[in-house]
């Protein structure tokens, strides 16, 4: 068993990485309640009758957030926190569902198996760790000595991870134990990859095949179409928001200050300072700063035109004057160039709020924060605007799960706050690089089907398309009669004012893009005799006529020569597919109740919340 598990561990670990958020969210453990073990206020979810306990869930979220911070990926906005909460919740759901599958299949893990795996089956990340290397090779003895002498916290964490992953490996090995492919099946798969066909194609797109003036849809027809297709127009919950904003846009004085700072940096360079050292100290480009400002090789169009033009105007070794773009001032050093390809480094000095202007803007931001604090009167937003000389604006309707955009500015957190707030409620100050914002939830439309008047334009368009489809079907029947009468594709195309094209060779597994969503047309291309035409093949997007005109078939001798390697590649893909489909089935069949929103709403009416603090996202 262990030998088989070790042999498959490398690619199975890859599936683990896809199937789960990762180890870090489980570092505090997967403690969940049994059936009926907790009161509803203590429970944020329920999976197959097992509770996900409030304290455990948010403790895990906090732990994951802290580990991301330590990795240099801070999670601060409500949007980021909500995404992390969703990932942790889904991982817990999957883990509980998997544990039910282990029980159903009688998969157990003995203490002896656990100890043997920890000692002799190191995790993938340990294999390349220099601490455990001898002469460039993994040294099992070094690894074993390390884990035996490690502190108890590390040993417990390692044990917890193996307790989670070893049952998964056992499950996966059960799933793949009977995966098999015959020589005949293998040959057909090989043919699907290698066989190619060239076809003539007539494509009838209703939007293009039928002119608007040839279709008339009455108001009664639009209403009837809406009644028949109401479910197609169901929309998510939608928030209608008003807002005030204090801009944080630099002015001419800020631009002048950035230009002066760039000039000072340039002067240091001309006095002999090292470009890479100054870039590491001064540049605002966090990506290139660690490499001394090196941007690598680039082509024209890869960077903004002002930057590229300035770089290509230099000779290798030269340093530019400060170059202004939307990102700030760049000091560019050219290393080499050939035509429109060049290699350069830069130091970026951003144009930021400075001095008195910064003080003024921050002061207005503080005032906005003070006025908005703990306001629950809808009229307060208008009062804030009047007292600060601001204008109340209206944001575009926000669908649940979406993001608010004001001009070019995507505003974080609002997409979460708006669907937890009460109508008339005013938000805290939300800050972006470009502005301070305060929002008011004016109206929250629940999920459902809107009235016909609200979506009339869309329904009219859809009804017209449906009418075009009916006429396209008639056109297809007429074309088919002509083809059956012996007319060529080119003759039919000329008669009916449609287009006949010849597609270059394609395979069953890699069809031409025109046929990606038309498996029946692909089947006809490979199944018909050369020169014979298919009848009309309808998809959701178009109606096709297909005529194969040339084929290139797979070579059986080449297949026989490489059958061993090909079989292993196919089997590995089949094993992966078996596991992925099983995981999806286990998750889909799980009975899941997500109670997080109910808990959050309950906590809003209880200021002290539950012991240990409230959800991070609320």
C-alpha positions as CSV (number, residue, x, y, z in Angstrom):
1,X,0.0,0.0,0.0
2,X,2.7,2.5,1.0
3,X,4.8,1.8,-2.0
4,X,1.8,2.4,-4.3
5,X,1.0,5.6,-2.4
6,X,4.6,6.8,-2.7
7,X,4.6,6.1,-6.4
8,X,1.5,8.2,-7.1
9,X,2.1,10.8,-4.5
10,X,3.6,13.4,-6.8
11,X,0.7,13.8,-9.2
12,X,-1.9,13.1,-6.5
13,X,-0.5,16.1,-4.5
14,X,-1.2,18.2,-7.6
15,X,-4.8,17.2,-7.4
16,X,-4.9,18.0,-3.7
17,X,-3.7,21.5,-4.5
18,X,-6.6,22.0,-6.9
19,X,-9.2,20.4,-4.8
20,X,-8.5,22.3,-1.6
21,X,-7.7,25.9,-0.5
22,X,-4.5,24.5,1.1
23,X,-3.0,23.4,4.4
24,X,-2.8,26.8,5.9
25,X,-6.5,27.2,6.5
26,X,-6.6,24.0,8.5
27,X,-3.7,24.8,10.7
28,X,-6.0,25.5,13.7
29,X,-7.7,22.1,13.1
30,X,-11.0,21.0,11.7
31,X,-13.0,20.7,14.9
32,X,-16.7,20.6,14.0
33,X,-19.7,19.7,16.1
34,X,-21.7,16.5,15.8
35,X,-25.4,16.4,15.0
36,X,-27.2,18.7,17.4
37,X,-24.1,19.6,19.3
38,X,-24.5,23.4,19.1
39,X,-27.2,26.1,19.2
40,X,-28.0,27.9,16.0
41,X,-26.2,31.0,17.2
42,X,-23.0,29.1,17.5
43,X,-23.2,27.5,14.1
44,X,-22.1,29.1,10.8
45,X,-22.8,26.1,8.6
46,X,-24.0,22.5,8.5
47,X,-22.8,19.8,6.2
48,X,-24.5,16.4,6.1
49,X,-25.8,17.1,9.6
50,X,-22.5,18.1,11.1
51,X,-22.1,21.6,12.4
52,X,-19.3,24.1,11.5
53,X,-18.9,25.9,14.7
54,X,-18.6,29.7,14.8
55,X,-15.4,29.8,16.9
56,X,-13.6,27.2,14.8
57,X,-14.6,28.8,11.5
58,X,-13.5,32.3,12.4
59,X,-10.5,31.1,14.2
60,X,-9.4,29.3,11.1
61,X,-10.1,32.5,9.0
62,X,-8.0,34.6,11.4
63,X,-5.2,32.0,11.3
64,X,-5.2,31.9,7.5
65,X,-5.3,35.7,7.3
66,X,-2.2,35.9,9.7
67,X,-0.3,33.3,7.7
68,X,-1.0,35.2,4.5
69,X,0.3,38.4,6.2
70,X,3.5,36.6,7.1
71,X,3.9,35.5,3.5
72,X,3.6,39.1,2.4
73,X,0.1,38.9,1.1
74,X,-1.9,41.0,3.6
75,X,-5.7,40.6,3.5
76,X,-7.3,43.8,4.6
77,X,-10.3,44.9,2.6
78,X,-13.8,43.4,3.1
79,X,-13.7,42.0,-0.4
80,X,-10.4,40.1,0.3
81,X,-11.7,38.9,3.7
82,X,-15.0,37.7,2.2
83,X,-13.1,35.8,-0.5
84,X,-10.9,34.2,2.2
85,X,-14.0,33.4,4.3
86,X,-15.6,31.7,1.3
87,X,-12.5,29.7,0.6
88,X,-12.2,28.5,4.1
89,X,-15.9,27.6,4.3
90,X,-15.8,25.7,1.0
91,X,-12.7,23.8,2.2
92,X,-14.4,22.9,5.4
93,X,-17.4,21.7,3.5
94,X,-15.2,19.6,1.2
95,X,-13.3,18.1,4.1
96,X,-16.5,17.1,6.0
97,X,-18.0,15.6,2.9
98,X,-14.8,13.7,2.3
99,X,-14.8,12.4,5.9
100,X,-18.3,11.0,5.2
101,X,-16.9,9.3,2.1
102,X,-14.1,7.8,4.2
103,X,-16.6,6.3,6.6
104,X,-18.7,5.0,3.8
105,X,-15.7,3.2,2.2
106,X,-14.3,2.1,5.7
107,X,-11.1,4.1,5.1
108,X,-9.2,4.3,8.3
109,X,-5.7,5.4,9.4
110,X,-3.8,3.5,12.0
111,X,-1.2,5.1,14.3
112,X,1.4,2.8,12.8
113,X,0.5,3.9,9.2
114,X,0.7,7.5,10.4
115,X,4.1,7.1,12.0
116,X,5.5,5.2,9.0
117,X,4.3,7.9,6.5
118,X,5.7,10.8,8.6
119,X,9.1,9.1,8.8
120,X,9.3,7.6,5.3
121,X,7.0,9.6,3.0
122,X,8.2,13.2,3.3
123,X,5.9,16.0,2.0
124,X,6.8,17.3,-1.5
125,X,8.0,20.7,-0.1
126,X,10.6,18.9,2.0
127,X,12.2,17.0,-0.9
128,X,14.0,20.1,-2.3
129,X,14.7,21.7,1.0
130,X,18.5,22.3,1.3
131,X,18.4,21.3,5.0
132,X,17.6,17.8,4.0
133,X,20.1,17.5,1.0
134,X,23.4,15.6,0.8
135,X,25.4,16.1,-2.4
136,X,22.3,17.6,-4.1
137,X,20.1,14.6,-3.2
138,X,17.3,14.3,-0.7
139,X,18.7,12.6,2.5
140,X,16.0,10.6,4.3
141,X,18.2,10.2,7.4
142,X,18.6,14.0,7.8
143,X,14.9,14.5,7.4
144,X,14.1,11.8,10.0
145,X,16.6,13.2,12.5
146,X,15.1,16.7,12.0
147,X,11.4,15.6,12.6
148,X,12.5,13.6,15.7
149,X,14.2,16.6,17.2
150,X,11.7,19.2,16.2
151,X,9.6,21.0,18.8
152,X,6.2,19.6,19.8
153,X,4.2,22.3,17.9
154,X,5.9,21.4,14.6
155,X,5.3,17.7,15.2
156,X,1.6,18.2,16.0
157,X,1.1,20.3,12.9
158,X,2.9,17.7,10.8
159,X,0.8,15.0,12.3
160,X,-2.4,16.9,11.7
161,X,-1.5,17.4,8.0
162,X,-0.8,13.7,7.5
163,X,-4.1,12.8,9.2
164,X,-5.9,15.0,6.7
165,X,-4.0,13.9,3.5
166,X,-3.3,10.2,4.1
167,X,-7.0,9.3,4.0
168,X,-7.3,11.3,0.8
169,X,-4.4,9.3,-0.7
170,X,-6.1,6.1,0.3
171,X,-9.3,7.2,-1.3
172,X,-7.6,8.2,-4.5
173,X,-5.8,4.9,-4.7
174,X,-9.1,3.1,-4.3
175,X,-10.5,5.2,-7.1
176,X,-7.7,4.6,-9.6
177,X,-7.1,0.9,-8.8
178,X,-9.4,-0.3,-11.6
179,X,-8.6,2.3,-14.3
180,X,-7.8,0.4,-17.4
181,X,-7.7,0.9,-21.2
182,X,-7.7,-1.7,-23.9
183,X,-5.5,-1.5,-27.0
184,X,-8.6,-0.9,-29.1
185,X,-9.7,2.0,-26.9
186,X,-6.1,3.4,-26.9
187,X,-6.0,3.3,-30.7
188,X,-9.3,5.2,-31.0
189,X,-8.0,7.8,-28.6
190,X,-4.8,8.1,-30.7
191,X,-6.9,8.5,-33.8
192,X,-8.9,11.3,-32.1
193,X,-5.6,13.1,-31.5
194,X,-4.0,12.5,-34.9
195,X,-6.7,12.1,-37.6
196,X,-7.4,15.4,-39.3
197,X,-10.0,16.6,-41.8
198,X,-10.4,19.6,-44.2
199,X,-14.0,20.7,-44.7
200,X,-16.1,23.2,-46.6
201,X,-18.5,25.0,-44.2
202,X,-21.6,27.0,-44.5
203,X,-22.5,28.8,-41.3
204,X,-25.9,30.4,-40.7
205,X,-25.9,32.9,-37.8
206,X,-29.4,34.2,-37.3
207,X,-28.1,37.7,-36.4
208,X,-26.3,37.9,-39.8
209,X,-28.4,35.7,-42.0
210,X,-31.6,37.6,-41.5
211,X,-31.9,41.4,-41.8
212,X,-33.8,43.3,-39.1
213,X,-36.3,44.7,-41.6
214,X,-37.3,41.1,-42.5
215,X,-38.5,40.5,-38.9
216,X,-41.3,42.3,-37.1
217,X,-42.2,41.7,-33.5
218,X,-45.3,43.3,-32.1
219,X,-45.7,44.6,-28.5
220,X,-48.0,41.6,-27.9
221,X,-45.3,39.3,-29.2
222,X,-42.8,40.8,-26.8
223,X,-45.2,40.4,-23.9
224,X,-45.8,36.8,-24.9
225,X,-42.1,36.1,-25.2
226,X,-41.5,37.5,-21.8
227,X,-44.3,35.4,-20.2
228,X,-42.8,32.2,-21.8
229,X,-39.2,33.0,-20.8
230,X,-39.6,34.7,-17.4
231,X,-36.9,32.6,-15.8
232,X,-34.3,33.9,-18.3
233,X,-34.6,37.4,-16.8
234,X,-34.2,36.6,-13.1
235,X,-31.6,38.9,-11.7
236,X,-29.5,38.9,-8.5
237,X,-30.2,41.2,-5.6
238,X,-29.3,44.7,-6.6
239,X,-28.2,47.6,-4.4
240,X,-28.9,51.3,-5.3
241,X,-26.3,53.6,-3.7
242,X,-25.6,57.2,-3.3
243,X,-22.2,58.6,-2.3
244,X,-20.0,61.6,-1.5
245,X,-16.3,61.7,-2.2
246,X,-13.3,63.7,-1.3
247,X,-10.8,63.4,-4.2
248,X,-7.1,62.5,-3.5
249,X,-5.9,63.6,-6.9
250,X,-2.4,65.3,-7.0
251,X,-2.3,68.9,-8.2
252,X,0.3,70.9,-10.0
253,X,2.3,71.5,-6.8
254,X,2.5,67.7,-6.2
255,X,3.7,67.1,-9.7
256,X,6.3,69.8,-9.3
257,X,7.5,68.2,-6.0
258,X,7.8,64.8,-7.7
259,X,9.7,66.4,-10.6
260,X,12.1,68.0,-8.1
261,X,12.6,64.6,-6.3
262,X,13.3,62.9,-9.7
263,X,15.8,65.6,-10.5
264,X,17.6,65.0,-7.2
265,X,17.8,61.3,-7.9
266,X,19.1,62.0,-11.4
267,X,21.8,64.3,-9.9
268,X,22.9,61.5,-7.6
269,X,23.3,59.2,-10.6
270,X,25.3,61.7,-12.5
271,X,27.5,62.1,-9.5
272,X,28.4,58.4,-9.8
273,X,25.7,56.7,-7.6
274,X,24.9,53.1,-8.5
275,X,21.6,52.9,-10.5
276,X,20.5,49.5,-9.0
277,X,21.1,50.8,-5.4
278,X,19.1,53.9,-6.0
279,X,16.3,51.9,-7.6
280,X,16.2,49.7,-4.6
281,X,16.0,52.7,-2.3
282,X,13.8,55.2,-4.3
283,X,11.7,53.4,-6.9
284,X,8.0,53.0,-6.3
285,X,7.8,50.0,-8.8
286,X,7.8,47.2,-6.3
287,X,8.1,44.6,-9.1
288,X,11.4,45.8,-10.6
289,X,12.8,47.5,-7.5
290,X,14.1,44.2,-6.1
291,X,16.0,43.7,-9.3
292,X,17.6,47.1,-9.2
293,X,15.0,48.5,-11.5
294,X,15.6,46.0,-14.2
295,X,12.6,45.6,-16.5
296,X,14.1,42.9,-18.7
297,X,13.8,42.9,-22.5
298,X,10.7,44.6,-24.0
299,X,9.1,45.3,-27.3
300,X,7.4,48.5,-28.6
301,X,3.8,48.5,-27.2
302,X,4.8,46.5,-24.0
303,X,5.2,49.7,-22.0
304,X,3.3,53.1,-22.4
305,X,4.4,55.0,-25.5
306,X,6.1,57.9,-23.7
307,X,8.3,55.4,-21.8
308,X,9.1,53.4,-24.9
309,X,9.9,56.5,-27.0
310,X,12.2,57.8,-24.4
311,X,14.0,54.5,-23.9
312,X,14.5,53.9,-27.6
313,X,15.9,57.5,-28.0
314,X,18.8,56.6,-25.7
315,X,22.0,54.9,-26.6
316,X,23.1,51.8,-24.5
317,X,24.5,53.0,-21.2
318,X,22.8,56.4,-21.3
319,X,20.4,57.6,-18.6
320,X,17.3,59.7,-19.5
321,X,15.9,62.9,-18.1
322,X,12.8,62.3,-16.0
323,X,10.0,61.0,-18.2
324,X,6.4,61.7,-17.1
325,X,3.7,59.0,-17.6
326,X,0.5,58.2,-15.8
327,X,2.6,56.3,-13.3
328,X,4.9,59.1,-12.4
329,X,8.4,60.2,-13.4
330,X,10.7,57.6,-14.8
331,X,14.5,57.8,-14.9
332,X,15.5,55.2,-17.6
333,X,18.8,53.5,-18.1
334,X,19.1,51.7,-21.5
335,X,21.2,48.6,-21.5
336,X,20.7,47.5,-25.2
337,X,18.4,47.8,-28.2
338,X,17.8,46.3,-31.5
339,X,15.1,47.7,-33.7
340,X,12.0,48.0,-31.5
341,X,13.3,45.6,-28.9
342,X,15.2,47.0,-25.9
343,X,16.4,46.2,-22.4
344,X,16.1,48.9,-19.8
345,X,16.0,49.6,-16.1
346,X,14.1,52.5,-14.5
347,X,13.5,54.3,-11.2
348,X,9.9,55.4,-10.7
349,X,9.1,58.5,-8.7
350,X,5.3,58.6,-8.2
351,X,3.3,61.9,-8.3
352,X,1.7,61.8,-4.8
353,X,0.0,64.3,-2.5
354,X,2.6,66.4,-0.8
355,X,3.0,69.1,1.9
356,X,0.1,71.5,2.4
357,X,-2.1,69.8,-0.2
358,X,-1.7,66.4,1.6
359,X,-2.6,68.0,4.9
360,X,-5.7,69.6,3.4
361,X,-6.9,66.4,1.8
362,X,-6.2,64.3,4.9
363,X,-8.0,66.8,7.0
364,X,-11.1,66.7,4.8
365,X,-10.9,62.9,4.9
366,X,-10.9,63.0,8.7
367,X,-13.9,65.4,8.7
368,X,-15.7,63.0,6.4
369,X,-14.9,60.1,8.7
370,X,-16.1,62.2,11.7
371,X,-19.4,63.2,10.1
372,X,-20.2,59.7,8.8
373,X,-19.4,57.9,12.1
374,X,-22.4,55.9,13.4
375,X,-25.0,57.7,11.2
376,X,-28.2,55.8,10.6
377,X,-30.3,58.7,9.3
378,X,-30.5,58.6,5.5
379,X,-30.6,62.4,5.4
380,X,-27.2,62.5,7.1
381,X,-25.5,62.0,3.7
382,X,-27.1,65.1,2.3
383,X,-26.1,67.0,5.5
384,X,-22.5,65.8,5.2
385,X,-22.4,67.0,1.5
386,X,-23.9,70.4,2.4
387,X,-21.5,71.0,5.3
388,X,-18.4,70.0,3.3
389,X,-19.4,71.5,-0.1
390,X,-19.7,68.1,-1.7
391,X,-22.1,66.7,-4.3
392,X,-24.2,63.6,-3.6
393,X,-23.7,61.2,-6.6
394,X,-25.5,58.1,-7.6
395,X,-23.5,54.9,-8.3
396,X,-24.5,52.4,-11.0
397,X,-26.9,49.7,-9.7
398,X,-24.7,47.1,-8.0
399,X,-25.5,43.4,-8.5
400,X,-24.7,41.1,-5.5
401,X,-21.2,39.8,-5.9
402,X,-20.2,42.8,-8.1
403,X,-17.8,45.7,-7.5
404,X,-18.6,49.4,-7.4
405,X,-16.9,51.6,-10.0
406,X,-16.8,55.3,-9.7
407,X,-15.2,56.8,-12.8
408,X,-12.0,54.7,-13.2
409,X,-11.9,53.9,-9.5
410,X,-12.9,50.4,-8.3
411,X,-14.0,50.9,-4.7
412,X,-13.4,48.0,-2.3
413,X,-15.7,46.7,0.4
414,X,-18.9,48.3,-0.9
415,X,-19.9,45.1,-2.7
416,X,-19.9,43.3,0.7
417,X,-21.2,46.1,2.9
418,X,-24.2,47.0,0.7
419,X,-25.9,43.6,1.0
420,X,-25.5,43.5,4.8
421,X,-26.6,47.0,5.5
422,X,-30.1,48.2,6.1
423,X,-31.8,50.6,3.7
424,X,-30.8,54.2,4.6
425,X,-27.7,53.1,6.4
426,X,-24.5,55.1,5.8
427,X,-21.1,53.4,5.4
428,X,-17.8,54.2,7.2
429,X,-15.2,56.0,5.1
430,X,-13.8,53.8,2.4
431,X,-10.4,54.8,1.1
432,X,-8.8,54.2,-2.3
433,X,-5.6,55.7,-3.9
434,X,-7.8,58.3,-5.7
435,X,-10.5,59.3,-3.1
436,X,-12.3,59.0,0.2
437,X,-15.9,57.7,-0.1
438,X,-19.0,57.5,2.0
439,X,-21.9,55.5,0.7
440,X,-25.6,55.3,1.5
441,X,-27.8,52.3,0.7
442,X,-30.9,53.9,-0.8
443,X,-32.7,50.8,-1.9
444,X,-32.1,47.0,-2.0
445,X,-34.0,45.1,-4.7
446,X,-34.3,41.4,-3.8
447,X,-33.4,38.7,-6.2
448,X,-36.2,37.9,-8.7
449,X,-37.8,38.6,-12.0
450,X,-38.2,42.3,-12.9
451,X,-41.3,43.7,-14.6
452,X,-41.4,43.7,-18.4
453,X,-41.1,47.5,-18.5
454,X,-37.8,47.3,-16.7
455,X,-36.3,44.9,-19.2
456,X,-38.3,45.7,-22.3
457,X,-35.4,46.5,-24.5
458,X,-33.6,43.2,-23.7
459,X,-36.8,41.2,-24.2
460,X,-37.5,42.9,-27.5
461,X,-34.1,42.0,-28.7
462,X,-34.4,38.4,-27.6
463,X,-37.9,38.1,-29.2
464,X,-36.5,39.5,-32.4
465,X,-33.6,36.9,-32.3
466,X,-36.2,34.1,-31.8
467,X,-38.0,35.3,-34.9
468,X,-34.8,35.4,-36.8
469,X,-34.1,31.8,-35.7
470,X,-37.4,30.7,-37.2
471,X,-36.5,32.3,-40.5
472,X,-33.0,30.9,-40.4
473,X,-34.5,27.4,-40.0
474,X,-36.6,28.1,-43.2
475,X,-33.4,29.3,-44.9
476,X,-31.5,26.1,-43.8
477,X,-34.3,23.9,-45.2
478,X,-34.1,25.7,-48.6
479,X,-30.3,25.4,-48.7
480,X,-30.6,21.7,-47.8
481,X,-33.0,21.1,-50.7
482,X,-30.6,22.7,-53.1
483,X,-27.6,20.6,-51.9
484,X,-29.7,17.4,-52.2
485,X,-30.5,18.5,-55.8
486,X,-26.8,18.5,-56.6
487,X,-25.7,22.1,-56.2
488,X,-22.2,22.8,-54.9
489,X,-21.6,24.8,-51.7
490,X,-20.4,27.8,-53.8
491,X,-23.5,27.7,-55.9
492,X,-25.7,27.5,-52.8
493,X,-23.8,30.3,-51.2
494,X,-24.3,32.5,-54.2
495,X,-28.0,31.7,-54.5
496,X,-28.9,32.4,-50.9
497,X,-26.4,35.2,-50.2
498,X,-24.5,33.2,-47.5
499,X,-20.8,32.4,-47.2
500,X,-19.0,29.2,-48.0
501,X,-15.6,28.8,-46.4
502,X,-12.8,26.1,-46.4
503,X,-11.4,25.4,-42.9
504,X,-7.8,24.3,-42.6
505,X,-7.2,20.7,-41.3
506,X,-8.3,20.1,-37.7
507,X,-8.6,17.0,-35.4
508,X,-11.4,15.8,-33.3
509,X,-9.7,17.0,-30.1
510,X,-8.6,20.3,-31.5
511,X,-11.4,21.5,-33.8
512,X,-11.4,24.7,-35.7
513,X,-12.6,27.6,-33.5
514,X,-15.7,28.0,-35.8
515,X,-16.8,24.5,-34.5
516,X,-15.8,24.6,-30.8
517,X,-19.5,24.3,-29.7
518,X,-20.7,22.1,-32.5
519,X,-19.8,18.5,-31.7
520,X,-22.4,17.1,-34.1
521,X,-20.8,19.1,-36.9
522,X,-17.3,17.8,-35.9
523,X,-18.8,14.3,-35.9
524,X,-20.2,14.8,-39.4
525,X,-16.8,16.1,-40.6
526,X,-15.1,12.9,-39.6
527,X,-18.0,10.5,-40.3
528,X,-19.2,11.4,-43.8
529,X,-17.6,10.2,-47.0
530,X,-15.4,12.7,-48.7
531,X,-17.5,15.1,-50.9
532,X,-20.7,14.2,-49.2
533,X,-22.6,17.0,-47.3
534,X,-24.3,16.9,-44.0
535,X,-27.8,18.1,-43.5
536,X,-28.4,21.2,-41.3
537,X,-26.6,20.8,-38.0
538,X,-28.1,23.1,-35.4
539,X,-26.3,24.4,-32.2
540,X,-27.3,27.1,-29.8
541,X,-25.4,29.7,-31.8
542,X,-25.8,28.7,-35.5
543,X,-26.8,26.2,-38.1
544,X,-24.0,24.5,-40.0
545,X,-23.6,22.5,-43.3
546,X,-20.4,20.5,-43.4
547,X,-18.7,18.8,-46.3
548,X,-15.4,16.9,-45.7
549,X,-13.0,17.3,-48.7
550,X,-9.7,15.8,-47.4
551,X,-8.5,13.6,-44.6
552,X,-5.1,12.6,-43.1
553,X,-5.4,9.4,-41.0
554,X,-3.2,8.2,-38.0
555,X,-0.3,5.9,-38.7
556,X,-0.8,2.5,-37.0
557,X,2.9,1.7,-37.0
558,X,3.8,5.0,-35.3
559,X,1.1,4.2,-32.7
560,X,2.5,0.7,-32.1
561,X,6.1,2.0,-31.7
562,X,5.0,4.5,-28.9
563,X,2.2,2.6,-27.3
564,X,3.8,2.0,-23.9
565,X,4.5,5.7,-23.3
566,X,1.1,6.7,-24.8
567,X,-0.7,4.2,-22.6
568,X,0.8,5.7,-19.4
569,X,0.0,9.2,-20.5
570,X,-3.6,8.3,-21.2
571,X,-4.0,6.3,-17.9
572,X,-2.6,9.2,-15.9
573,X,-5.2,11.5,-17.5
574,X,-8.0,9.0,-16.9
575,X,-6.9,8.6,-13.2
576,X,-7.0,12.4,-12.7
577,X,-10.4,12.6,-14.4
578,X,-11.7,9.8,-12.2
579,X,-10.6,11.6,-9.0
580,X,-11.8,15.0,-10.1
581,X,-15.3,13.7,-11.1
582,X,-15.5,11.8,-7.8
583,X,-14.6,14.8,-5.8
584,X,-17.1,16.9,-7.7
585,X,-19.8,14.2,-7.1
586,X,-19.0,14.1,-3.4
587,X,-19.3,17.8,-3.1
588,X,-22.4,18.1,-5.2
589,X,-24.2,15.4,-3.1
590,X,-23.4,17.1,0.2
591,X,-26.3,18.7,2.0
592,X,-24.9,22.1,2.9
593,X,-26.5,25.0,4.9
594,X,-24.5,28.2,4.8
595,X,-25.7,30.1,7.9
596,X,-23.0,32.8,8.0
597,X,-25.3,35.6,6.8
598,X,-27.9,34.7,9.4
599,X,-25.3,34.7,12.2
600,X,-23.9,38.1,11.0
601,X,-27.4,39.6,11.0
602,X,-28.0,38.2,14.5
603,X,-24.8,39.7,15.8
604,X,-25.6,43.1,14.4
605,X,-28.4,43.3,17.0
606,X,-26.1,42.1,19.8
607,X,-23.3,44.6,20.2
608,X,-21.1,42.4,22.3
609,X,-21.5,39.5,19.9
610,X,-20.3,36.0,20.8
611,X,-17.2,35.3,22.9
612,X,-14.0,35.6,20.9
613,X,-15.0,38.4,18.6
614,X,-17.2,38.7,15.5
615,X,-16.6,37.7,11.9
616,X,-13.8,39.4,10.2
617,X,-16.0,40.5,7.3
618,X,-18.6,42.3,9.3
